[in-house]
Amino acid sequence: MQQAKRVAKNTGILYGKMLITVFISLYTTRLVLNALGTSDFGLFNLVAGAITMLGFLNSSMAAATQRFISYAEGAGDLERVKKIFNVSVLLHICIAIIVLLLLEIAGYYFFAGYLNISPDRLFAAKVIYQCMVASTLFTVISVPYDAVINAHENMLFFAILGIAEAVLKLLIALYILLFANDKLVMYGILMAVTSITLLLISRSFCKRKYQECSIDFKNYYDKSLMKEMATFASWSLLGASSSMIALNGQGIVLNLFFGTIANAALGIANQISGQLGAFATNMLRALNPIIAKSEGAGDRITMIRFSMTGSKISFFLLMIFYIPVLLEMPYILSVWLKIIPPYTIIFCILILVRNLIEQFYMTLTASIRAVGKILVYEVFTSILLIAPFLVSYLLFSWHYPPYFMYVSVIFFTAILCGVVIYFANLYCSLSIRQYLVNVVLRCIVSFLIVLLLAYIPHYFTAAPLPRLILVCAVTGIAYCFIVWHLGLDKNEKALFKKLLQPLKSFIRVTKQ
């Protein structure tokens, strides 16, 4: 129960941060699109697309380090935590050097005529790319500090940092809109400076706050631990890199066949996906340390219970927001943006569908990593992550439209879901039948019922704004009823009631 309260508290903090930042971020995107124009906005998302993926790379690599730290904390071994941190710092310095070499080599070939960029914007593209490289290096080196914050479940600091980031990006958007000459170059430089500044703040905070964040290689270097962490990190990095290659590779393939306009559509779709996906991501950030600590304490039953419940709740958290957006995407985009690039609507819809499927296995990946047997698992997942990138190239060569890229992504994401469930059964003793019935089936049935009910006002109401309001209202009412009666089992309902008890007590006291 204490663990559940801690997850609920941390999730609430992150949701408070998200409610502040989501509207700031969406408005910032509108300003940037207006300032840069569709072509330059697409160019930025093409060349500096990895900047938007740094958060993913950072969280993926931090999860590997966090697994060791949380596992050691679950076992109550502070000295081992200090060793893990120091070894992790050394390890990520080595990774940063390798990443630098790979990015510079790749950049040489990208700008040697491989990318579809007009000659007059080639200099701007090169500047943005070097900004991306600098941000990447700082991100990699700062991974151990992020892992410590995650392991300590300090979500308040993450929330404050997230709000600061959103405000700084808004100020950058206003600056380039009003003052900058070459808006694209200035935008790339300022985004990199912001990223690096926030990472330095995070490192400074950890050094002051947590005693294990003191670097002492002489006393805390452990050769056997270095080997163990290097092996684990290399396989984790394979999965993270495969996902980054696939996602950025898809942008490159789009650019080769359809130009920077398609990249603009993809950039907007990724913005919507990122902002709405934060509802589930925040809960997973709060839940992952509990999963690793439970395995470290030898309590696998608790680990599996949190993984199953986490998958279901993350799906439901997305569902309540996704259904109105899926039904009213054209109107929402028309209100949000002055310029809607071609294919934006269909890209957004397909990406959101992909995100819903991903929720079925996101917490299971944390359980597999907590157990530590990831070699074969990472190989299989890497193949399935890269496959859509290769399939998209073939489809575009055969003159299929650009949105078929995400049709292939959805197909391989569904296969990946089955693979993760299989490995969770193999390594974590997950009951496949129980998972399919209690998580997957309950989620799909609940989603389809609420979607069909919300479609009624969408179909019969002509005026856009009243239709959106009615769709949101019907979705909210149907969601509460269907999820409670069909989505949650009796244990989850009992837990939910206990978590709400302090709020009920506060309301009673207030009334008196």
C-alpha positions as CSV (number, residue, x, y, z in Angstrom):
1,M,0.0,0.0,0.0
2,Q,2.9,2.4,0.8
3,Q,4.4,1.7,-2.6
4,A,1.1,2.4,-4.3
5,K,0.7,5.7,-2.4
6,R,4.3,6.7,-3.4
7,V,3.5,5.9,-7.1
8,A,0.3,7.9,-6.9
9,K,2.0,10.9,-5.2
10,N,4.8,11.0,-7.8
11,T,2.4,10.5,-10.7
12,G,0.3,13.4,-9.3
13,I,3.4,15.7,-9.2
14,L,4.3,14.8,-12.7
15,Y,0.7,15.4,-13.9
16,G,0.7,18.8,-12.3
17,K,3.8,19.6,-14.2
18,M,2.3,18.3,-17.4
19,L,-0.9,20.3,-17.1
20,I,1.3,23.4,-17.0
21,T,3.7,22.4,-19.8
22,V,1.4,20.8,-22.3
23,F,-0.4,24.0,-23.4
24,I,2.9,26.0,-23.3
25,S,4.6,23.4,-25.6
26,L,1.7,23.2,-28.1
27,Y,1.5,27.0,-28.3
28,T,5.3,27.1,-28.7
29,T,5.1,24.7,-31.7
30,R,2.5,27.0,-33.3
31,L,4.8,30.0,-32.9
32,V,7.9,28.1,-34.2
33,L,6.0,26.8,-37.3
34,N,4.8,30.4,-38.0
35,A,8.2,31.8,-37.5
36,L,10.2,29.3,-39.6
37,G,7.6,28.4,-42.2
38,T,6.7,24.9,-43.3
39,S,9.9,24.1,-45.2
40,D,12.4,25.3,-42.6
41,F,10.3,23.7,-39.8
42,G,10.5,20.4,-41.7
43,L,14.2,20.9,-42.3
44,F,14.8,21.4,-38.5
45,N,12.8,18.2,-37.7
46,L,14.9,16.4,-40.3
47,V,18.4,17.5,-39.4
48,A,17.9,18.0,-35.7
49,G,15.3,15.3,-35.2
50,A,17.7,13.6,-32.9
51,I,17.4,16.5,-30.5
52,T,13.8,15.6,-30.0
53,M,14.9,12.1,-29.5
54,L,17.5,12.9,-26.9
55,G,14.9,12.6,-24.2
56,F,14.2,9.0,-25.4
57,L,17.9,8.1,-25.6
58,N,18.5,9.7,-22.2
59,S,15.6,7.8,-20.5
60,S,16.5,4.5,-22.2
61,M,20.1,4.7,-21.1
62,A,19.2,6.0,-17.7
63,A,16.8,3.1,-17.2
64,A,19.8,0.7,-17.6
65,T,21.8,2.5,-14.9
66,Q,18.7,3.0,-12.8
67,R,18.1,-0.7,-12.8
68,F,21.4,-1.3,-11.0
69,I,21.0,1.6,-8.6
70,S,17.4,0.7,-7.7
71,Y,18.2,-3.0,-7.4
72,A,21.1,-2.2,-5.0
73,E,18.8,0.2,-3.0
74,G,16.1,-2.5,-2.9
75,A,18.8,-4.8,-1.4
76,G,19.9,-2.1,1.1
77,D,23.5,-1.9,-0.2
78,L,24.6,1.8,-0.1
79,E,28.3,1.0,-0.8
80,R,27.3,-0.8,-4.0
81,V,25.2,2.1,-5.0
82,K,28.3,4.4,-4.8
83,K,30.3,1.9,-6.9
84,I,27.5,1.7,-9.5
85,F,27.4,5.5,-9.8
86,N,31.2,5.9,-10.3
87,V,31.4,3.0,-12.7
88,S,28.4,4.4,-14.6
89,V,30.1,7.8,-15.0
90,L,33.2,6.2,-16.5
91,L,31.1,4.0,-18.8
92,H,29.1,6.9,-20.2
93,I,32.2,9.0,-20.8
94,C,33.3,6.1,-23.1
95,I,29.9,6.0,-24.7
96,A,30.0,9.7,-25.3
97,I,33.3,9.4,-27.2
98,I,31.9,6.6,-29.4
99,V,28.7,8.6,-30.1
100,L,30.8,11.6,-31.0
101,L,32.8,9.7,-33.6
102,L,29.7,8.0,-35.1
103,L,27.7,11.3,-35.4
104,E,30.6,13.1,-37.1
105,I,31.1,10.3,-39.5
106,A,27.4,10.1,-40.2
107,G,27.2,13.9,-40.6
108,Y,29.9,13.8,-43.3
109,Y,27.8,11.5,-45.5
110,F,24.5,13.2,-44.7
111,F,25.7,16.6,-46.1
112,A,27.6,15.1,-49.0
113,G,24.4,15.0,-51.0
114,Y,22.5,12.2,-49.3
115,L,19.8,14.4,-47.7
116,N,17.3,16.3,-49.8
117,I,18.2,19.8,-48.7
118,S,18.2,22.9,-50.9
119,P,21.8,24.4,-51.3
120,D,20.9,27.8,-49.8
121,R,19.9,26.0,-46.5
122,L,22.8,23.7,-46.3
123,F,24.8,25.9,-43.9
124,A,21.9,26.2,-41.6
125,A,21.4,22.4,-41.6
126,K,25.1,21.9,-40.7
127,V,24.9,24.4,-37.8
128,I,21.8,22.6,-36.4
129,Y,23.6,19.2,-36.8
130,Q,26.6,20.4,-34.7
131,C,24.3,21.8,-32.1
132,M,22.6,18.4,-31.9
133,V,26.0,16.7,-31.5
134,A,26.9,19.0,-28.5
135,S,23.5,18.3,-26.9
136,T,23.9,14.6,-27.4
137,L,27.3,14.5,-25.7
138,F,26.0,16.3,-22.6
139,T,23.0,14.1,-22.5
140,V,25.0,10.9,-22.5
141,I,27.4,12.1,-19.8
142,S,24.5,13.2,-17.6
143,V,22.7,9.8,-17.7
144,P,24.1,8.6,-14.4
145,Y,22.7,11.7,-12.6
146,D,19.2,11.2,-14.2
147,A,19.3,7.6,-13.1
148,V,20.0,8.6,-9.5
149,I,17.1,11.1,-9.5
150,N,14.8,8.3,-10.9
151,A,16.1,5.8,-8.4
152,H,15.3,8.2,-5.5
153,E,11.9,8.9,-7.1
154,N,12.4,12.6,-6.8
155,M,9.6,13.6,-9.3
156,L,9.3,17.1,-7.8
157,F,12.7,18.1,-9.3
158,F,11.8,16.6,-12.6
159,A,8.5,18.6,-12.6
160,I,10.3,21.9,-11.8
161,L,12.9,21.2,-14.5
162,G,10.2,20.3,-17.0
163,I,8.3,23.6,-16.4
164,A,11.5,25.6,-16.7
165,E,12.3,23.8,-20.0
166,A,8.8,24.6,-21.4
167,V,9.1,28.3,-20.4
168,L,12.5,28.6,-22.0
169,K,11.4,27.1,-25.2
170,L,8.4,29.5,-25.3
171,L,10.8,32.4,-24.8
172,I,13.0,31.1,-27.7
173,A,10.0,30.9,-30.0
174,L,9.0,34.5,-29.2
175,Y,12.6,35.7,-29.8
176,I,13.0,34.1,-33.2
177,L,9.5,35.2,-34.2
178,L,10.2,38.9,-33.3
179,F,13.9,39.5,-33.6
180,A,16.1,36.8,-35.2
181,N,17.5,37.2,-38.7
182,D,18.3,33.7,-39.8
183,K,15.5,32.2,-37.6
184,L,16.4,28.6,-38.3
185,V,20.1,28.9,-37.3
186,M,19.2,30.9,-34.1
187,Y,16.5,28.4,-33.2
188,G,18.9,25.5,-33.4
189,I,21.6,27.2,-31.4
190,L,19.2,28.3,-28.6
191,M,17.6,24.9,-28.4
192,A,21.0,23.3,-27.9
193,V,22.0,25.9,-25.3
194,T,18.8,25.2,-23.4
195,S,19.3,21.5,-23.4
196,I,22.9,21.7,-22.2
197,T,22.0,24.3,-19.4
198,L,19.2,22.1,-18.0
199,L,21.5,19.1,-18.0
200,L,24.2,21.0,-16.1
201,I,21.5,22.1,-13.5
202,S,20.5,18.5,-13.1
203,R,24.1,17.4,-12.4
204,S,24.7,20.2,-9.9
205,F,21.5,19.3,-8.0
206,C,22.5,15.6,-7.7
207,K,26.0,16.4,-6.4
208,R,24.5,18.6,-3.6
209,K,21.6,16.3,-2.8
210,Y,22.8,12.7,-3.0
211,Q,25.9,11.4,-1.2
212,E,26.4,8.6,-3.8
213,C,27.0,11.3,-6.5
214,S,30.5,12.1,-5.4
215,I,33.1,10.9,-8.0
216,D,35.9,8.9,-6.5
217,F,37.2,6.5,-9.1
218,K,40.1,5.4,-6.9
219,N,37.9,4.0,-4.0
220,Y,34.8,3.0,-5.9
221,Y,36.0,1.6,-9.2
222,D,35.1,-2.1,-9.5
223,K,36.4,-4.0,-12.5
224,S,33.9,-6.9,-12.3
225,L,31.0,-4.4,-11.9
226,M,32.3,-2.4,-14.9
227,K,32.2,-5.6,-17.0
228,E,28.7,-6.4,-15.8
229,M,27.3,-2.9,-16.4
230,A,29.1,-2.5,-19.7
231,T,27.5,-5.7,-20.9
232,F,24.1,-4.7,-19.7
233,A,24.5,-1.1,-21.1
234,S,25.7,-2.3,-24.4
235,W,22.6,-4.4,-25.0
236,S,20.4,-1.7,-23.6
237,L,22.1,0.8,-25.9
238,L,21.4,-1.6,-28.8
239,G,17.7,-1.3,-28.2
240,A,17.8,2.4,-27.6
241,S,19.9,3.0,-30.7
242,S,17.7,0.8,-32.8
243,S,14.7,2.8,-31.9
244,M,16.5,6.1,-32.6
245,I,17.8,4.9,-35.9
246,A,14.4,3.7,-36.9
247,L,12.6,6.9,-35.9
248,N,15.2,9.3,-37.4
249,G,15.6,6.9,-40.3
250,Q,11.9,7.2,-41.1
251,G,12.3,11.0,-41.2
252,I,15.2,10.6,-43.6
253,V,13.3,8.2,-45.9
254,L,10.3,10.6,-45.9
255,N,12.7,13.4,-46.9
256,L,14.2,11.4,-49.7
257,F,10.9,10.6,-51.3
258,F,8.6,13.5,-50.3
259,G,10.9,16.4,-49.2
260,T,10.8,18.6,-46.1
261,I,7.1,19.3,-46.3
262,A,6.5,15.6,-45.2
263,N,9.0,16.1,-42.4
264,A,7.0,19.1,-41.1
265,A,3.9,16.9,-40.9
266,L,5.9,14.2,-39.1
267,G,7.3,16.8,-36.7
268,I,3.8,18.1,-35.7
269,A,2.5,14.5,-35.3
270,N,5.4,13.7,-33.0
271,Q,4.7,16.9,-31.0
272,I,1.1,15.8,-30.4
273,S,2.2,12.2,-29.6
274,G,4.8,13.5,-27.1
275,Q,2.5,15.8,-25.3
276,L,-0.5,13.4,-25.1
277,G,1.8,10.4,-24.4
278,A,3.2,12.3,-21.3
279,F,0.1,11.2,-19.4
280,A,1.3,7.6,-19.5
281,T,5.0,8.3,-19.5
282,N,4.7,10.2,-16.2
283,M,3.2,7.2,-14.5
284,L,5.8,4.9,-15.9
285,R,8.6,7.2,-14.7
286,A,7.1,6.9,-11.2
287,L,6.5,3.2,-11.4
288,N,9.8,1.9,-12.9
289,P,11.9,2.4,-9.7
290,I,9.4,0.4,-7.7
291,I,9.6,-2.5,-10.2
292,A,13.4,-2.6,-10.0
293,K,13.4,-2.3,-6.2
294,S,10.9,-5.1,-5.8
295,E,13.1,-7.4,-7.9
296,G,16.2,-6.3,-5.9
297,A,14.3,-7.2,-2.6
298,G,13.4,-10.6,-4.0
299,D,9.7,-9.8,-4.3
300,R,8.8,-10.8,-7.8
301,I,5.1,-11.2,-7.1
302,T,4.9,-7.4,-6.3
303,M,7.0,-6.6,-9.4
304,I,4.6,-8.5,-11.7
305,R,1.5,-7.0,-10.0
306,F,2.8,-3.5,-10.5
307,S,3.8,-4.3,-14.1
308,M,0.3,-5.6,-15.0
309,T,-1.5,-2.8,-13.3
310,G,0.9,-0.2,-14.8
311,S,0.2,-1.4,-18.3
312,K,-3.5,-1.2,-17.8
313,I,-3.5,2.2,-16.1
314,S,-1.1,3.7,-18.7
315,F,-3.5,2.6,-21.5
316,F,-6.5,4.1,-19.7
317,L,-4.6,7.3,-19.0
318,L,-4.0,7.7,-22.8
319,M,-7.4,6.5,-23.8
320,I,-9.5,9.3,-22.2
321,F,-7.5,12.0,-24.1
322,Y,-6.9,10.0,-27.3
323,I,-10.5,9.3,-28.2
324,P,-11.7,12.9,-28.5
325,V,-8.4,13.8,-30.4
326,L,-8.8,10.8,-32.8
327,L,-12.4,11.8,-33.6
328,E,-11.8,15.5,-33.8
329,M,-8.3,15.7,-35.2
330,P,-9.0,18.0,-38.2
331,Y,-10.8,20.6,-36.1
332,I,-8.2,20.5,-33.3
333,L,-5.4,21.0,-35.8
334,S,-7.2,23.8,-37.6
335,V,-7.6,25.7,-34.2
336,W,-4.0,25.0,-33.1
337,L,-2.1,25.7,-36.3
338,K,-2.5,28.4,-39.0
339,I,-0.7,26.1,-41.4
340,I,-1.5,22.4,-41.6
341,P,1.1,20.5,-43.8
342,P,-0.2,17.7,-46.0
343,Y,-0.5,14.3,-44.3
344,T,-0.4,15.8,-40.8
345,I,-3.9,14.5,-39.8
346,I,-3.3,10.9,-40.9
347,F,0.2,10.9,-39.4
348,C,-1.2,12.0,-36.1
349,I,-4.0,9.4,-36.0
350,L,-1.6,6.5,-36.9
351,I,1.0,7.6,-34.3
352,L,-1.6,7.7,-31.6
353,V,-2.8,4.2,-32.5
354,R,0.8,3.0,-32.3
355,N,1.1,4.6,-28.8
356,L,-1.9,2.8,-27.5
357,I,-0.5,-0.6,-28.6
358,E,2.9,0.3,-26.9
359,Q,1.2,0.7,-23.5
360,F,0.5,-3.1,-23.4
361,Y,4.2,-3.8,-23.0
362,M,6.0,-0.7,-21.6
363,T,6.0,-1.8,-18.0
364,L,6.9,-5.4,-18.9
365,T,10.1,-4.1,-20.5
366,A,11.0,-2.6,-17.1
367,S,10.4,-6.0,-15.4
368,I,12.6,-7.8,-17.9
369,R,15.3,-5.3,-17.4
370,A,15.0,-5.6,-13.6
371,V,15.6,-9.3,-13.9
372,G,18.6,-8.5,-16.0
373,K,18.4,-11.2,-18.8
374,I,18.2,-8.9,-21.8
375,L,20.6,-10.2,-24.4
376,V,18.2,-12.2,-26.6
377,Y,15.4,-9.9,-25.8
378,E,17.3,-6.8,-27.0
379,V,18.3,-8.5,-30.3
380,F,14.7,-9.4,-31.1
381,T,13.3,-6.0,-30.2
382,S,16.0,-4.2,-32.1
383,I,15.1,-6.2,-35.3
384,L,11.4,-5.4,-34.9
385,L,12.2,-1.7,-34.2
386,I,14.3,-1.3,-37.4
387,A,12.1,-3.4,-39.6
388,P,9.5,-0.6,-40.3
389,F,12.3,1.7,-41.5
390,L,13.4,-0.8,-44.1
391,V,9.8,-1.7,-45.1
392,S,9.0,2.0,-45.5
393,Y,11.8,2.4,-48.0
394,L,10.5,-0.5,-50.1
395,L,6.9,0.8,-49.9
396,F,7.9,4.3,-51.0
397,S,10.0,2.8,-53.8
398,W,6.8,1.1,-55.0
399,H,5.0,4.6,-54.9
400,Y,2.9,4.0,-51.8
401,P,1.8,7.3,-50.0
402,P,3.8,8.5,-47.0
403,Y,1.3,7.4,-44.3
404,F,2.1,3.8,-45.2
405,M,5.2,4.2,-43.1
406,Y,3.1,4.3,-39.9
407,V,0.9,1.5,-41.2
408,S,4.1,-0.7,-41.1
409,V,5.1,0.7,-37.7
410,I,1.7,-0.3,-36.2
411,F,2.1,-3.8,-37.7
412,F,5.5,-4.4,-36.2
413,T,4.6,-2.7,-32.9
414,A,1.8,-5.3,-32.5
415,I,4.4,-8.1,-33.2
416,L,6.8,-6.5,-30.7
417,C,4.0,-6.5,-28.1
418,G,3.7,-10.3,-28.4
419,V,7.5,-10.8,-28.2
420,V,7.7,-8.7,-25.0
421,I,4.9,-10.7,-23.4
422,Y,6.7,-13.9,-24.3
423,F,10.0,-12.8,-22.8
424,A,8.2,-11.6,-19.7
425,N,6.7,-15.0,-19.3
426,L,10.1,-16.7,-19.9
427,Y,12.1,-14.5,-17.5
428,C,9.6,-13.0,-15.1
429,S,7.1,-15.8,-14.7
430,L,4.3,-13.7,-16.1
431,S,1.1,-15.6,-16.8
432,I,0.3,-15.0,-20.5
433,R,-3.3,-16.0,-20.2
434,Q,-3.9,-13.8,-17.1
435,Y,-2.2,-10.9,-18.8
436,L,-4.2,-11.2,-22.1
437,V,-7.5,-11.5,-20.3
438,N,-7.0,-9.1,-17.4
439,V,-5.0,-6.4,-19.3
440,V,-5.2,-6.6,-23.1
441,L,-8.8,-7.8,-23.4
442,R,-10.2,-5.4,-20.8
443,C,-8.3,-2.4,-22.3
444,I,-9.4,-3.2,-25.9
445,V,-13.1,-3.8,-25.0
446,S,-13.2,-0.6,-22.9
447,F,-11.6,1.4,-25.6
448,L,-14.0,0.2,-28.4
449,I,-17.1,0.8,-26.3
450,V,-16.1,4.3,-25.3
451,L,-15.1,5.1,-28.9
452,L,-18.4,4.0,-30.3
453,L,-20.4,6.0,-27.7
454,A,-18.3,9.1,-28.4
455,Y,-18.8,8.6,-32.1
456,I,-22.5,9.2,-31.8
457,P,-22.3,13.0,-31.1
458,H,-19.4,13.2,-33.6
459,Y,-21.6,11.8,-36.3
460,F,-24.8,13.7,-35.6
461,T,-23.4,17.1,-34.7
462,A,-22.4,19.4,-37.5
463,A,-21.0,22.5,-35.8
464,P,-17.3,21.8,-34.9
465,L,-17.0,23.5,-31.5
466,P,-20.3,22.1,-30.0
467,R,-19.4,18.7,-31.5
468,L,-16.0,18.7,-29.8
469,I,-17.6,19.7,-26.5
470,L,-20.2,16.9,-26.8
471,V,-17.6,14.3,-27.8
472,C,-15.4,15.2,-24.8
473,A,-18.4,15.1,-22.4
474,V,-19.7,11.7,-23.7
475,T,-16.1,10.4,-23.6
476,G,-15.6,11.5,-20.0
477,I,-18.9,10.0,-18.7
478,A,-18.6,6.8,-20.6
479,Y,-15.0,6.4,-19.7
480,C,-15.7,6.6,-15.9
481,F,-18.5,4.1,-16.1
482,I,-16.9,1.6,-18.5
483,V,-13.4,1.6,-17.1
484,W,-14.7,1.2,-13.5
485,H,-17.0,-1.7,-14.4
486,L,-15.1,-3.4,-17.2
487,G,-11.5,-2.1,-17.1
488,L,-10.6,-2.6,-13.5
489,D,-10.7,-5.9,-11.5
490,K,-11.8,-6.0,-7.8
491,N,-8.3,-5.7,-6.4
492,E,-7.6,-2.6,-8.5
493,K,-10.9,-1.1,-7.4
494,A,-10.1,-1.7,-3.8
495,L,-6.6,-0.1,-4.2
496,F,-8.1,2.9,-6.0
497,K,-10.6,3.4,-3.1
498,K,-7.8,3.3,-0.6
499,L,-5.8,5.9,-2.5
500,L,-8.8,8.2,-2.6
501,Q,-9.5,7.8,1.1
502,P,-7.2,10.8,2.1
503,L,-9.0,13.0,-0.4
504,K,-12.4,12.0,1.0
505,S,-11.3,12.7,4.5
506,F,-10.0,16.2,3.4
507,I,-13.4,16.9,1.8
508,R,-15.3,15.9,4.9
509,V,-13.1,18.1,7.1
510,T,-13.6,21.0,4.8
511,K,-17.4,20.7,4.8
512,Q,-17.4,20.7,8.6
